[in-house]
Amino acid sequence: MPPKPTTKGKQSSSPLLHHLQIQQIHHQHHHSPHPSPLPTIPHPFLTTLPTTHVYITHTDRRPSSFKRKIFLVPVVMNIAVIALFAWRMHYIAPYYFSLLTSAMGHANETTLRAADLTYRELAGVIFRRALTFLIDFLLGIFVWPWPWEFAVGTTGRGSPVRWRWNVGFRGEEVYVRRSRESWDKMLIEGGLDLFDEGSREARMAREEVLGRVRKATAPLFMQQKTGYLTMDGDWDLDWRGMVDATRLVDKKEVPLEALQNAVFIHTKRFGWVSVDLGGGETMEQDERRRQVMLFRDALRALGKENLFFRWVEMIQFETTQPGGFTAEKQIGAAQKIRDMFKSNGVDFDGLWKETVGTEGLAGMP
């Protein structure tokens, strides 16, 4: 029996000790997770994506001027790499040309006669030349490809420059992340059915996927980072996917709302399915988000904004530890947070009440 369509919930964003829960979709009579068949609206976008990855889409509403400044950093870095490459070629190319002509039998300043050198001198020459070769080899493997990857791309899915050229800088932008092959190849290309309810291997693989999704869609993580900076060891940005998504949104073929906080996985049994990011009370979620932003503004006014980010990092660390975020761990984390603020001259509960107008913290003991 095919799974029933389920309305995709919005992402939980509790500002306190509640960690993100990706609420799995359940069968009507069982507690094992079940995929949610997609509505027809996102299909024009999904047909543009390879089926061998997990995808996360979200929108970024930060000002376009801010995004322009963020993008300027890799632009300057890559220009510097190009300049360094040009200088290195100007400096080293004649040396390599001399080595090549010497090897072809044309004596020059790089030609050596071992019989004319002591062992110490010969070892020194070999070492210096080997070190030169090694440096240029490492530069050629790890550094020189950066500008090409940035401007042209090597994955067949576009590049940052081509994305910005086509999309520009907007107040509201669509971002598409795809899972990296370092972890998704076995899960996706291996033919494993992630929603096989009777398979222990499928259950473990499903938990691994959902765990990585949970970490990548944590509300406070998303609030801290602009879309361009959400790349990490598990997720890469799909430049062509972002161009296609923007084009479809502009043409009104896909509503922007369909790509907000969405996760898509392609399976052999169901085709494209979505992962429910939690179906809590949206008004409550919005209120919690508003409270967190008010509290951050209050800390910023006190010159203590760094405490906000340390608070975020502490919660993220605690919620990703083995064994789950139990009641005991919540109590311990709450005390650590209060102590951290107190050591910096801030009464956490007092400032919260003064700023937000509520007693203590929702979800904090």
Secondary structure by P-SEA (a helix, b strand, c coil): ccccccccccccccccccccccccccccccccbbbbbbcccaaaaaaaccccbbbbbbbbcccaaaaaaaaaaaaaaaaaaaaaaaaaaaccaaaaaaaaaaaaccccccccccccccaaaaaaaaaaaaaaaaaaaaaacccccccccccccccccccaaaaaaacccccbbbbbbbbccccccccccccccccccccaaaaaaaaaaaaaaaaaacaaaaaaccccccccccccccaaaaaaaaaaaaacccccccccbbbbbbbccccbbbbccccccaaaaaaaaaaaaaaaaaaaaaccaaaaaaaaaaaaaaaaccccccaaaaaaaaaaaaaaaaaaccaaaaaaaaacccccccccc
